[in-house]
Amino acid sequence: MLLKDRVVIVTGGSSGIGRSISLEFAKEGAKVVIADIVEEPKRGKFFEKEHKPPVATEINDNGGNATFVKTDVGNQDDVEELIRYTMDFYGQLDVLVNNAGIHIPGNSQELSMSDWDKVIQVNLRGQVVAAKNAIPHLKNSKFGRIIQIASINSFGGGLGPAYPISKAAVINLVHDLSIELGPHNVTVNAICPGAIETPIQDYMTKEIIEEYLKTIPMGRFGLPKDIARAAVFLASDDANWITGEHLTVDGGHRAKV
Ligand SMILES: NC(=O)c1ccc[n+]([C@@H]2O[C@H](COP(=O)([O-])OP(=O)(O)OC[C@H]3O[C@@H](n4cnc5c(N)ncnc54)[C@H](O)[C@@H]3O)[C@@H](O)[C@H]2O)c1
């Protein structure tokens, strides 16, 4: 087991990529705190259509150790309570996976400023607030890690004026935090997923998905597990000296000019 007895918080862990990260971390022996606005997994139009049990239930039923804490990462009080709960319950915190994220479609004319605020609040402020509150405890861990889920949209436009900005900023946050936390032996890295089969794709149409597939050299969307295993690697001892980096996991999408 690569992560035996490490205590991990996964924000947005109920569905999609966060769900898979929670499951894979638990398989590697981690104790997982799932922090999400809802415990029930989302059911998508195209992906993850079938009913699944809450991830904490699935982990505990399979002999693992997981807890759900209702948390809106856009709400500072919720995040402070999440960290307090984790410390009271498990007595340590080793890994923060900042995964919760939303996308609201619309270009500069269509997207309202209140929707812009919402995206930034969850995707960017949420990651900053969670890191800020987790860091004092991560510094006390022998295996301190922050893993931020960014996106290939960190590097280009085309998805409106909110989502790509929020994801671009997350890359800079990784650089900044890695400098701050290097002396404390805490690593900070991002994963930049390409298109992954999760309910976040519900805003697309079947036709858009078919066109999109043609732009991916490997010819398929990624599976949540493709991202989850990259996260396991970054949290493991194999990545002890990797910090301030972003790992693109996209089936070759960005390799094409
Ligand atoms: N799926 C993709 O193609 C893709 C690509 C690049 C990056 N990402 C990023 O990966 C992360 C996970 O995306 P996904 O595809 O699994 O999405 P998803 O919609 O399938 O799941 C997101 C989870 O986050 C939770 N969540 C939403 N707002 C929250 C909040 N305020 N506080 C706590 N939890 C909240 C949701 O309830 C849900 O369980 C996001 O940051 C997303 O931007 C996804």
The ligand as an ORCA input file, in Angstrom:
! r2SCAN-3c Opt
* xyz 0 1
  N     -14.167     16.288    -15.952
  C     -13.305     16.988    -16.668
  O     -13.256     16.889    -17.915
  C     -12.329     17.921    -15.999
  C     -11.266     18.421    -16.755
  C     -10.348     19.284    -16.158
  C     -10.493     19.621    -14.826
  N     -11.537     19.128    -14.114
  C     -11.638     19.529    -12.713
  O     -11.705     18.386    -11.897
  C     -12.434     18.680    -10.709
  C     -13.534     17.652    -10.534
  O     -14.401     17.733    -11.651
  P     -15.408     16.571    -12.045
  O     -15.361     16.444    -13.511
  O     -15.208     15.381    -11.195
  O     -16.794     17.307    -11.668
  P     -18.165     16.715    -11.105
  O     -19.166     17.783    -11.365
  O     -18.397     15.379    -11.672
  O     -17.878     16.583     -9.559
  C     -17.568     17.707     -8.793
  C     -17.836     17.438     -7.328
  O     -17.557     18.653     -6.645
  C     -18.630     18.926     -5.758
  N     -18.720     20.370     -5.513
  C     -19.202     21.335     -6.351
  N     -19.162     22.520     -5.752
  C     -18.647     22.321     -4.518
  C     -18.372     23.166     -3.417
  N     -18.654     24.471     -3.467
  N     -17.843     22.622     -2.303
  C     -17.567     21.302     -2.228
  N     -17.825     20.447     -3.230
  C     -18.351     20.951     -4.363
  C     -19.856     18.376     -6.458
  O     -20.928     18.159     -5.562
  C     -19.298     17.088     -7.057
  O     -19.355     16.016     -6.143
  C     -12.947     20.112    -10.892
  O     -12.077     21.008    -10.248
  C     -12.891     20.316    -12.388
  O     -12.781     21.657    -12.754
  C     -12.454     18.287    -14.657
*
